[in-house]
Amino acid sequence: MEARLHLKPGQNGTKQLVQKYGERLVCVRYRYDEVSGQRHKTVELIEETVPWRPASSREKHLMQRAAEEPVLVKIDYQERELREQVRRAGGRWQPAERAWRCLMA
């Protein structure tokens, strides 16, 4: 399904939805399904608003370190293309774990 039109609240095609959802409306998308020959109108709404505080520098540092740690990824034998993508990205086969070790970049 392809989204061909992305409208902001207040633009033509959104006025009734603005009346219905008000400030909660973020955007309206028109998606086209070539297989079924249908157009779908979707809306993105704000469901909840709560206070949020950006992560502290220590938390950011820990998250950055975690992103740099290698992870084990199990890939089914039949998924040749995926294995090749992991290999090209620097992944290495770990026979003992029967998995690929790579970074989560």
Backbone as XML, in Angstrom:
<?xml version="1.0"?>
<chain id="A" units="angstrom">
  <residue number="1" name="MET">
    <atom name="N" x="0.842" y="-1.165" z="0.000"/>
    <atom name="CA" x="0.000" y="0.000" z="0.000"/>
    <atom name="C" x="0.896" y="1.239" z="0.000"/>
  </residue>
  <residue number="2" name="GLU">
    <atom name="N" x="0.572" y="2.181" z="-0.852"/>
    <atom name="CA" x="1.398" y="3.369" z="-1.024"/>
    <atom name="C" x="0.654" y="4.608" z="-0.529"/>
  </residue>
  <residue number="3" name="ALA">
    <atom name="N" x="1.329" y="5.415" z="0.289"/>
    <atom name="CA" x="0.747" y="6.683" z="0.748"/>
    <atom name="C" x="1.157" y="7.758" z="-0.249"/>
  </residue>
  <residue number="4" name="ARG">
    <atom name="N" x="0.176" y="8.296" z="-0.968"/>
    <atom name="CA" x="0.479" y="9.295" z="-1.993"/>
    <atom name="C" x="0.231" y="10.715" z="-1.527"/>
  </residue>
  <residue number="5" name="LEU">
    <atom name="N" x="-0.603" y="10.879" z="-0.514"/>
    <atom name="CA" x="-0.966" y="12.224" z="-0.090"/>
    <atom name="C" x="-0.893" y="12.312" z="1.427"/>
  </residue>
  <residue number="6" name="HIS">
    <atom name="N" x="-0.210" y="13.319" z="1.921"/>
    <atom name="CA" x="-0.009" y="13.530" z="3.356"/>
    <atom name="C" x="-0.444" y="14.969" z="3.638"/>
  </residue>
  <residue number="7" name="LEU">
    <atom name="N" x="-1.549" y="15.126" z="4.381"/>
    <atom name="CA" x="-2.108" y="16.457" z="4.623"/>
    <atom name="C" x="-2.003" y="16.848" z="6.089"/>
  </residue>
  <residue number="8" name="LYS">
    <atom name="N" x="-1.738" y="18.118" z="6.325"/>
    <atom name="CA" x="-1.714" y="18.656" z="7.683"/>
    <atom name="C" x="-3.101" y="19.180" z="8.027"/>
  </residue>
  <residue number="9" name="PRO">
    <atom name="N" x="-3.439" y="19.236" z="9.316"/>
    <atom name="CA" x="-4.752" y="19.757" z="9.709"/>
    <atom name="C" x="-4.988" y="21.150" z="9.133"/>
  </residue>
  <residue number="10" name="GLY">
    <atom name="N" x="-6.196" y="21.351" z="8.592"/>
    <atom name="CA" x="-6.560" y="22.634" z="8.022"/>
    <atom name="C" x="-6.472" y="22.679" z="6.510"/>
  </residue>
  <residue number="11" name="GLN">
    <atom name="N" x="-5.699" y="21.765" z="5.903"/>
    <atom name="CA" x="-5.619" y="21.731" z="4.453"/>
    <atom name="C" x="-6.917" y="21.162" z="3.882"/>
  </residue>
  <residue number="12" name="ASN">
    <atom name="N" x="-7.156" y="21.438" z="2.582"/>
    <atom name="CA" x="-8.327" y="20.877" z="1.920"/>
    <atom name="C" x="-8.305" y="19.356" z="2.050"/>
  </residue>
  <residue number="13" name="GLY">
    <atom name="N" x="-9.440" y="18.789" z="2.413"/>
    <atom name="CA" x="-9.525" y="17.344" z="2.616"/>
    <atom name="C" x="-9.412" y="16.949" z="4.074"/>
  </residue>
  <residue number="14" name="THR">
    <atom name="N" x="-9.186" y="17.934" z="4.966"/>
    <atom name="CA" x="-9.048" y="17.612" z="6.393"/>
    <atom name="C" x="-10.051" y="18.360" z="7.260"/>
  </residue>
  <residue number="15" name="LYS">
    <atom name="N" x="-10.808" y="19.254" z="6.696"/>
    <atom name="CA" x="-11.649" y="20.160" z="7.497"/>
    <atom name="C" x="-12.659" y="19.415" z="8.375"/>
  </residue>
  <residue number="16" name="GLN">
    <atom name="N" x="-13.347" y="18.401" z="7.823"/>
    <atom name="CA" x="-14.307" y="17.647" z="8.636"/>
    <atom name="C" x="-13.600" y="16.868" z="9.739"/>
  </residue>
  <residue number="17" name="LEU">
    <atom name="N" x="-12.406" y="16.363" z="9.431"/>
    <atom name="CA" x="-11.660" y="15.618" z="10.443"/>
    <atom name="C" x="-11.153" y="16.549" z="11.542"/>
  </residue>
  <residue number="18" name="VAL">
    <atom name="N" x="-10.809" y="17.789" z="11.194"/>
    <atom name="CA" x="-10.408" y="18.773" z="12.206"/>
    <atom name="C" x="-11.586" y="19.051" z="13.128"/>
  </residue>
  <residue number="19" name="GLN">
    <atom name="N" x="-12.794" y="19.160" z="12.562"/>
    <atom name="CA" x="-13.983" y="19.366" z="13.394"/>
    <atom name="C" x="-14.214" y="18.168" z="14.309"/>
  </residue>
  <residue number="20" name="LYS">
    <atom name="N" x="-13.963" y="16.976" z="13.798"/>
    <atom name="CA" x="-14.212" y="15.749" z="14.564"/>
    <atom name="C" x="-13.169" y="15.538" z="15.663"/>
  </residue>
  <residue number="21" name="TYR">
    <atom name="N" x="-11.880" y="15.719" z="15.339"/>
    <atom name="CA" x="-10.798" y="15.383" z="16.269"/>
    <atom name="C" x="-10.133" y="16.594" z="16.927"/>
  </residue>
  <residue number="22" name="GLY">
    <atom name="N" x="-10.289" y="17.774" z="16.357"/>
    <atom name="CA" x="-9.719" y="18.979" z="16.951"/>
    <atom name="C" x="-8.202" y="18.962" z="17.009"/>
  </residue>
  <residue number="23" name="GLU">
    <atom name="N" x="-7.675" y="19.395" z="18.157"/>
    <atom name="CA" x="-6.223" y="19.514" z="18.355"/>
    <atom name="C" x="-5.506" y="18.169" z="18.348"/>
  </residue>
  <residue number="24" name="ARG">
    <atom name="N" x="-6.253" y="17.089" z="18.506"/>
    <atom name="CA" x="-5.634" y="15.753" z="18.536"/>
    <atom name="C" x="-5.158" y="15.302" z="17.159"/>
  </residue>
  <residue number="25" name="LEU">
    <atom name="N" x="-5.687" y="15.897" z="16.084"/>
    <atom name="CA" x="-5.351" y="15.484" z="14.720"/>
    <atom name="C" x="-3.936" y="15.934" z="14.364"/>
  </residue>
  <residue number="26" name="VAL">
    <atom name="N" x="-3.100" y="14.983" z="13.967"/>
    <atom name="CA" x="-1.722" y="15.276" z="13.571"/>
    <atom name="C" x="-1.617" y="15.356" z="12.051"/>
  </residue>
  <residue number="27" name="CYS">
    <atom name="N" x="-2.162" y="14.359" z="11.345"/>
    <atom name="CA" x="-2.121" y="14.379" z="9.886"/>
    <atom name="C" x="-3.159" y="13.415" z="9.318"/>
  </residue>
  <residue number="28" name="VAL">
    <atom name="N" x="-3.424" y="13.579" z="8.026"/>
    <atom name="CA" x="-4.336" y="12.709" z="7.284"/>
    <atom name="C" x="-3.542" y="12.161" z="6.107"/>
  </residue>
  <residue number="29" name="ARG">
    <atom name="N" x="-3.638" y="10.858" z="5.884"/>
    <atom name="CA" x="-2.948" y="10.238" z="4.752"/>
    <atom name="C" x="-3.957" y="9.511" z="3.876"/>
  </residue>
  <residue number="30" name="TYR">
    <atom name="N" x="-3.731" y="9.580" z="2.588"/>
    <atom name="CA" x="-4.506" y="8.787" z="1.641"/>
    <atom name="C" x="-3.577" y="7.692" z="1.128"/>
  </residue>
  <residue number="31" name="ARG">
    <atom name="N" x="-3.972" y="6.454" z="1.359"/>
    <atom name="CA" x="-3.174" y="5.298" z="0.944"/>
    <atom name="C" x="-3.910" y="4.555" z="-0.159"/>
  </residue>
  <residue number="32" name="TYR">
    <atom name="N" x="-3.160" y="4.120" z="-1.146"/>
    <atom name="CA" x="-3.743" y="3.456" z="-2.306"/>
    <atom name="C" x="-3.248" y="2.019" z="-2.377"/>
  </residue>
  <residue number="33" name="ASP">
    <atom name="N" x="-4.203" y="1.089" z="-2.468"/>
    <atom name="CA" x="-3.892" y="-0.335" z="-2.560"/>
    <atom name="C" x="-4.156" y="-0.779" z="-3.992"/>
  </residue>
  <residue number="34" name="GLU">
    <atom name="N" x="-3.088" y="-0.983" z="-4.755"/>
    <atom name="CA" x="-3.236" y="-1.358" z="-6.156"/>
    <atom name="C" x="-3.800" y="-2.759" z="-6.319"/>
  </residue>
  <residue number="35" name="VAL">
    <atom name="N" x="-3.543" y="-3.641" z="-5.365"/>
    <atom name="CA" x="-4.039" y="-5.014" z="-5.461"/>
    <atom name="C" x="-5.558" y="-5.042" z="-5.375"/>
  </residue>
  <residue number="36" name="SER">
    <atom name="N" x="-6.119" y="-4.366" z="-4.380"/>
    <atom name="CA" x="-7.571" y="-4.382" z="-4.196"/>
    <atom name="C" x="-8.268" y="-3.230" z="-4.925"/>
  </residue>
  <residue number="37" name="GLY">
    <atom name="N" x="-7.499" y="-2.260" z="-5.420"/>
    <atom name="CA" x="-8.086" y="-1.122" z="-6.110"/>
    <atom name="C" x="-8.856" y="-0.197" z="-5.180"/>
  </residue>
  <residue number="38" name="GLN">
    <atom name="N" x="-8.389" y="-0.076" z="-3.942"/>
    <atom name="CA" x="-9.087" y="0.755" z="-2.965"/>
    <atom name="C" x="-8.188" y="1.879" z="-2.460"/>
  </residue>
  <residue number="39" name="ARG">
    <atom name="N" x="-8.852" y="2.979" z="-2.054"/>
    <atom name="CA" x="-8.154" y="4.093" z="-1.421"/>
    <atom name="C" x="-8.590" y="4.122" z="0.039"/>
  </residue>
  <residue number="40" name="HIS">
    <atom name="N" x="-7.629" y="4.271" z="0.937"/>
    <atom name="CA" x="-7.911" y="4.328" z="2.369"/>
    <atom name="C" x="-7.512" y="5.701" z="2.889"/>
  </residue>
  <residue number="41" name="LYS">
    <atom name="N" x="-8.382" y="6.299" z="3.683"/>
    <atom name="CA" x="-8.059" y="7.557" z="4.352"/>
    <atom name="C" x="-7.701" y="7.193" z="5.787"/>
  </residue>
  <residue number="42" name="THR">
    <atom name="N" x="-6.483" y="7.529" z="6.215"/>
    <atom name="CA" x="-6.048" y="7.229" z="7.574"/>
    <atom name="C" x="-5.767" y="8.536" z="8.301"/>
  </residue>
  <residue number="43" name="VAL">
    <atom name="N" x="-5.915" y="8.499" z="9.621"/>
    <atom name="CA" x="-5.629" y="9.677" z="10.431"/>
    <atom name="C" x="-4.621" y="9.308" z="11.509"/>
  </residue>
  <residue number="44" name="GLU">
    <atom name="N" x="-3.771" y="10.256" z="11.834"/>
    <atom name="CA" x="-2.831" y="10.093" z="12.943"/>
    <atom name="C" x="-3.290" y="11.036" z="14.043"/>
  </residue>
  <residue number="45" name="LEU">
    <atom name="N" x="-3.535" y="10.455" z="15.228"/>
    <atom name="CA" x="-4.069" y="11.224" z="16.350"/>
    <atom name="C" x="-3.115" y="11.204" z="17.527"/>
  </residue>
  <residue number="46" name="ILE">
    <atom name="N" x="-3.185" y="12.250" z="18.340"/>
    <atom name="CA" x="-2.496" y="12.255" z="19.629"/>
    <atom name="C" x="-3.446" y="11.600" z="20.620"/>
  </residue>
  <residue number="47" name="GLU">
    <atom name="N" x="-3.031" y="10.484" z="21.179"/>
    <atom name="CA" x="-3.854" y="9.736" z="22.122"/>
    <atom name="C" x="-3.635" y="10.209" z="23.551"/>
  </residue>
  <residue number="48" name="GLU">
    <atom name="N" x="-2.391" y="10.550" z="23.875"/>
    <atom name="CA" x="-2.077" y="10.896" z="25.259"/>
    <atom name="C" x="-0.920" y="11.883" z="25.263"/>
  </residue>
  <residue number="49" name="THR">
    <atom name="N" x="-0.949" y="12.800" z="26.188"/>
    <atom name="CA" x="0.145" y="13.742" z="26.376"/>
    <atom name="C" x="0.543" y="13.700" z="27.840"/>
  </residue>
  <residue number="50" name="VAL">
    <atom name="N" x="1.806" y="13.333" z="28.086"/>
    <atom name="CA" x="2.306" y="13.252" z="29.461"/>
    <atom name="C" x="3.655" y="13.969" z="29.525"/>
  </residue>
  <residue number="51" name="PRO">
    <atom name="N" x="4.043" y="14.433" z="30.691"/>
    <atom name="CA" x="5.351" y="15.072" z="30.824"/>
    <atom name="C" x="6.470" y="14.093" z="30.459"/>
  </residue>
  <residue number="52" name="TRP">
    <atom name="N" x="7.503" y="14.614" z="29.841"/>
    <atom name="CA" x="8.641" y="13.796" z="29.439"/>
    <atom name="C" x="9.908" y="14.596" z="29.663"/>
  </residue>
  <residue number="53" name="ARG">
    <atom name="N" x="10.913" y="13.913" z="30.112"/>
    <atom name="CA" x="12.205" y="14.537" z="30.373"/>
    <atom name="C" x="13.245" y="13.813" z="29.530"/>
  </residue>
  <residue number="54" name="PRO">
    <atom name="N" x="14.027" y="14.551" z="28.735"/>
    <atom name="CA" x="15.074" y="13.896" z="27.944"/>
    <atom name="C" x="16.028" y="13.124" z="28.849"/>
  </residue>
  <residue number="55" name="ALA">
    <atom name="N" x="16.609" y="12.080" z="28.307"/>
    <atom name="CA" x="17.533" y="11.247" z="29.075"/>
    <atom name="C" x="18.720" y="12.078" z="29.551"/>
  </residue>
  <residue number="56" name="SER">
    <atom name="N" x="19.216" y="11.739" z="30.726"/>
    <atom name="CA" x="20.397" y="12.431" z="31.246"/>
    <atom name="C" x="21.612" y="12.034" z="30.414"/>
  </residue>
  <residue number="57" name="SER">
    <atom name="N" x="22.683" y="12.764" z="30.587"/>
    <atom name="CA" x="23.886" y="12.463" z="29.815"/>
    <atom name="C" x="24.408" y="11.067" z="30.146"/>
  </residue>
  <residue number="58" name="ARG">
    <atom name="N" x="24.239" y="10.622" z="31.402"/>
    <atom name="CA" x="24.671" y="9.268" z="31.765"/>
    <atom name="C" x="23.834" y="8.227" z="31.029"/>
  </residue>
  <residue number="59" name="GLU">
    <atom name="N" x="22.517" y="8.432" z="30.997"/>
    <atom name="CA" x="21.656" y="7.497" z="30.283"/>
    <atom name="C" x="21.984" y="7.476" z="28.795"/>
  </residue>
  <residue number="60" name="LYS">
    <atom name="N" x="22.241" y="8.658" z="28.219"/>
    <atom name="CA" x="22.614" y="8.724" z="26.806"/>
    <atom name="C" x="23.905" y="7.949" z="26.561"/>
  </residue>
  <residue number="61" name="HIS">
    <atom name="N" x="24.869" y="8.117" z="27.479"/>
    <atom name="CA" x="26.149" y="7.426" z="27.350"/>
    <atom name="C" x="25.943" y="5.914" z="27.401"/>
  </residue>
  <residue number="62" name="LEU">
    <atom name="N" x="25.128" y="5.441" z="28.350"/>
    <atom name="CA" x="24.886" y="4.005" z="28.466"/>
    <atom name="C" x="24.163" y="3.463" z="27.236"/>
  </residue>
  <residue number="63" name="MET">
    <atom name="N" x="23.224" y="4.221" z="26.712"/>
    <atom name="CA" x="22.514" y="3.777" z="25.519"/>
    <atom name="C" x="23.452" y="3.730" z="24.319"/>
  </residue>
  <residue number="64" name="GLN">
    <atom name="N" x="24.358" y="4.698" z="24.222"/>
    <atom name="CA" x="25.321" y="4.714" z="23.127"/>
    <atom name="C" x="26.250" y="3.512" z="23.221"/>
  </residue>
  <residue number="65" name="ARG">
    <atom name="N" x="26.713" y="3.204" z="24.433"/>
    <atom name="CA" x="27.584" y="2.039" z="24.612"/>
    <atom name="C" x="26.852" y="0.762" z="24.253"/>
  </residue>
  <residue number="66" name="ALA">
    <atom name="N" x="25.577" y="0.660" z="24.649"/>
    <atom name="CA" x="24.797" y="-0.538" z="24.334"/>
    <atom name="C" x="24.650" y="-0.694" z="22.823"/>
  </residue>
  <residue number="67" name="ALA">
    <atom name="N" x="24.507" y="0.421" z="22.109"/>
    <atom name="CA" x="24.369" y="0.358" z="20.653"/>
    <atom name="C" x="25.659" y="-0.106" z="19.991"/>
  </residue>
  <residue number="68" name="GLU">
    <atom name="N" x="26.791" y="0.095" z="20.668"/>
    <atom name="CA" x="28.079" y="-0.300" z="20.107"/>
    <atom name="C" x="28.455" y="-1.736" z="20.459"/>
  </residue>
  <residue number="69" name="GLU">
    <atom name="N" x="27.690" y="-2.374" z="21.330"/>
    <atom name="CA" x="27.970" y="-3.755" z="21.715"/>
    <atom name="C" x="27.463" y="-4.706" z="20.635"/>
  </residue>
  <residue number="70" name="PRO">
    <atom name="N" x="28.230" y="-5.734" z="20.298"/>
    <atom name="CA" x="27.740" y="-6.696" z="19.308"/>
    <atom name="C" x="26.583" y="-7.524" z="19.868"/>
  </residue>
  <residue number="71" name="VAL">
    <atom name="N" x="25.709" y="-7.944" z="18.980"/>
    <atom name="CA" x="24.573" y="-8.781" z="19.357"/>
    <atom name="C" x="24.612" y="-10.056" z="18.525"/>
  </residue>
  <residue number="72" name="LEU">
    <atom name="N" x="23.969" y="-11.100" z="19.032"/>
    <atom name="CA" x="23.840" y="-12.347" z="18.281"/>
    <atom name="C" x="22.501" y="-12.345" z="17.563"/>
  </residue>
  <residue number="73" name="VAL">
    <atom name="N" x="22.536" y="-12.707" z="16.290"/>
    <atom name="CA" x="21.324" y="-12.741" z="15.476"/>
    <atom name="C" x="21.205" y="-14.120" z="14.851"/>
  </residue>
  <residue number="74" name="LYS">
    <atom name="N" x="20.094" y="-14.800" z="15.121"/>
    <atom name="CA" x="19.847" y="-16.107" z="14.507"/>
    <atom name="C" x="19.129" y="-15.882" z="13.188"/>
  </residue>
  <residue number="75" name="ILE">
    <atom name="N" x="19.689" y="-16.423" z="12.124"/>
    <atom name="CA" x="19.113" y="-16.290" z="10.790"/>
    <atom name="C" x="18.919" y="-17.688" z="10.233"/>
  </residue>
  <residue number="76" name="ASP">
    <atom name="N" x="17.720" y="-17.966" z="9.763"/>
    <atom name="CA" x="17.408" y="-19.277" z="9.212"/>
    <atom name="C" x="18.305" y="-19.570" z="8.010"/>
  </residue>
  <residue number="77" name="TYR">
    <atom name="N" x="18.667" y="-20.835" z="7.836"/>
    <atom name="CA" x="19.589" y="-21.229" z="6.777"/>
    <atom name="C" x="19.071" y="-20.838" z="5.395"/>
  </residue>
  <residue number="78" name="GLN">
    <atom name="N" x="17.771" y="-20.901" z="5.178"/>
    <atom name="CA" x="17.195" y="-20.598" z="3.869"/>
    <atom name="C" x="17.247" y="-19.103" z="3.529"/>
  </residue>
  <residue number="79" name="GLU">
    <atom name="N" x="17.498" y="-18.245" z="4.488"/>
    <atom name="CA" x="17.506" y="-16.798" z="4.258"/>
    <atom name="C" x="18.884" y="-16.343" z="3.776"/>
  </residue>
  <residue number="80" name="ARG">
    <atom name="N" x="19.230" y="-16.772" z="2.572"/>
    <atom name="CA" x="20.565" y="-16.499" z="2.026"/>
    <atom name="C" x="20.832" y="-15.000" z="1.875"/>
  </residue>
  <residue number="81" name="GLU">
    <atom name="N" x="19.865" y="-14.280" z="1.322"/>
    <atom name="CA" x="20.065" y="-12.850" z="1.084"/>
    <atom name="C" x="20.275" y="-12.103" z="2.404"/>
  </residue>
  <residue number="82" name="LEU">
    <atom name="N" x="19.520" y="-12.441" z="3.426"/>
    <atom name="CA" x="19.680" y="-11.793" z="4.726"/>
    <atom name="C" x="21.048" y="-12.113" z="5.322"/>
  </residue>
  <residue number="83" name="ARG">
    <atom name="N" x="21.477" y="-13.367" z="5.203"/>
    <atom name="CA" x="22.817" y="-13.732" z="5.695"/>
    <atom name="C" x="23.889" y="-12.922" z="4.971"/>
  </residue>
  <residue number="84" name="GLU">
    <atom name="N" x="23.716" y="-12.757" z="3.666"/>
    <atom name="CA" x="24.691" y="-12.004" z="2.882"/>
    <atom name="C" x="24.702" y="-10.530" z="3.292"/>
  </residue>
  <residue number="85" name="GLN">
    <atom name="N" x="23.545" y="-9.965" z="3.589"/>
    <atom name="CA" x="23.481" y="-8.571" z="4.048"/>
    <atom name="C" x="24.218" y="-8.408" z="5.373"/>
  </residue>
  <residue number="86" name="VAL">
    <atom name="N" x="24.027" y="-9.357" z="6.278"/>
    <atom name="CA" x="24.711" y="-9.300" z="7.579"/>
    <atom name="C" x="26.213" y="-9.422" z="7.374"/>
  </residue>
  <residue number="87" name="ARG">
    <atom name="N" x="26.624" y="-10.308" z="6.479"/>
    <atom name="CA" x="28.050" y="-10.485" z="6.207"/>
    <atom name="C" x="28.643" y="-9.190" z="5.638"/>
  </residue>
  <residue number="88" name="ARG">
    <atom name="N" x="27.945" y="-8.569" z="4.680"/>
    <atom name="CA" x="28.441" y="-7.320" z="4.087"/>
    <atom name="C" x="28.506" y="-6.196" z="5.119"/>
  </residue>
  <residue number="89" name="ALA">
    <atom name="N" x="27.644" y="-6.243" z="6.122"/>
    <atom name="CA" x="27.631" y="-5.214" z="7.168"/>
    <atom name="C" x="28.669" y="-5.490" z="8.251"/>
  </residue>
  <residue number="90" name="GLY">
    <atom name="N" x="29.475" y="-6.528" z="8.067"/>
    <atom name="CA" x="30.537" y="-6.814" z="9.026"/>
    <atom name="C" x="30.216" y="-7.917" z="10.012"/>
  </residue>
  <residue number="91" name="GLY">
    <atom name="N" x="29.092" y="-8.583" z="9.847"/>
    <atom name="CA" x="28.724" y="-9.677" z="10.740"/>
    <atom name="C" x="29.626" y="-10.884" z="10.546"/>
  </residue>
  <residue number="92" name="ARG">
    <atom name="N" x="29.809" y="-11.639" z="11.608"/>
    <atom name="CA" x="30.647" y="-12.845" z="11.567"/>
    <atom name="C" x="29.864" y="-14.024" z="12.117"/>
  </residue>
  <residue number="93" name="TRP">
    <atom name="N" x="29.999" y="-15.170" z="11.456"/>
    <atom name="CA" x="29.343" y="-16.402" z="11.887"/>
    <atom name="C" x="30.034" y="-16.933" z="13.136"/>
  </residue>
  <residue number="94" name="GLN">
    <atom name="N" x="29.249" y="-17.281" z="14.150"/>
    <atom name="CA" x="29.755" y="-17.844" z="15.402"/>
    <atom name="C" x="29.257" y="-19.289" z="15.491"/>
  </residue>
  <residue number="95" name="PRO">
    <atom name="N" x="30.089" y="-20.262" z="15.099"/>
    <atom name="CA" x="29.618" y="-21.652" z="15.056"/>
    <atom name="C" x="29.147" y="-22.170" z="16.412"/>
  </residue>
  <residue number="96" name="ALA">
    <atom name="N" x="29.807" y="-21.781" z="17.490"/>
    <atom name="CA" x="29.428" y="-22.290" z="18.815"/>
    <atom name="C" x="28.012" y="-21.860" z="19.188"/>
  </residue>
  <residue number="97" name="GLU">
    <atom name="N" x="27.649" y="-20.632" z="18.837"/>
    <atom name="CA" x="26.310" y="-20.128" z="19.156"/>
    <atom name="C" x="25.311" y="-20.395" z="18.034"/>
  </residue>
  <residue number="98" name="ARG">
    <atom name="N" x="25.830" y="-20.817" z="16.871"/>
    <atom name="CA" x="25.002" y="-21.029" z="15.678"/>
    <atom name="C" x="24.202" y="-19.759" z="15.364"/>
  </residue>
  <residue number="99" name="ALA">
    <atom name="N" x="24.930" y="-18.627" z="15.388"/>
    <atom name="CA" x="24.305" y="-17.326" z="15.149"/>
    <atom name="C" x="25.355" y="-16.377" z="14.578"/>
  </residue>
  <residue number="100" name="TRP">
    <atom name="N" x="24.887" y="-15.244" z="14.071"/>
    <atom name="CA" x="25.759" y="-14.207" z="13.541"/>
    <atom name="C" x="25.974" y="-13.142" z="14.605"/>
  </residue>
  <residue number="101" name="ARG">
    <atom name="N" x="27.222" y="-12.691" z="14.760"/>
    <atom name="CA" x="27.547" y="-11.606" z="15.686"/>
    <atom name="C" x="27.741" y="-10.344" z="14.849"/>
  </residue>
  <residue number="102" name="CYS">
    <atom name="N" x="26.982" y="-9.295" z="15.198"/>
    <atom name="CA" x="27.098" y="-8.040" z="14.452"/>
    <atom name="C" x="26.702" y="-6.875" z="15.348"/>
  </residue>
  <residue number="103" name="LEU">
    <atom name="N" x="27.025" y="-5.669" z="14.885"/>
    <atom name="CA" x="26.643" y="-4.452" z="15.596"/>
    <atom name="C" x="25.243" y="-4.055" z="15.169"/>
  </residue>
  <residue number="104" name="MET">
    <atom name="N" x="24.533" y="-3.359" z="16.064"/>
    <atom name="CA" x="23.165" y="-2.933" z="15.767"/>
    <atom name="C" x="23.151" y="-1.567" z="15.097"/>
  </residue>
  <residue number="105" name="ALA">
    <atom name="N" x="23.978" y="-1.353" z="14.133"/>
    <atom name="CA" x="24.059" y="-0.043" z="13.469"/>
    <atom name="C" x="22.959" y="0.144" z="12.467"/>
  </residue>
</chain>
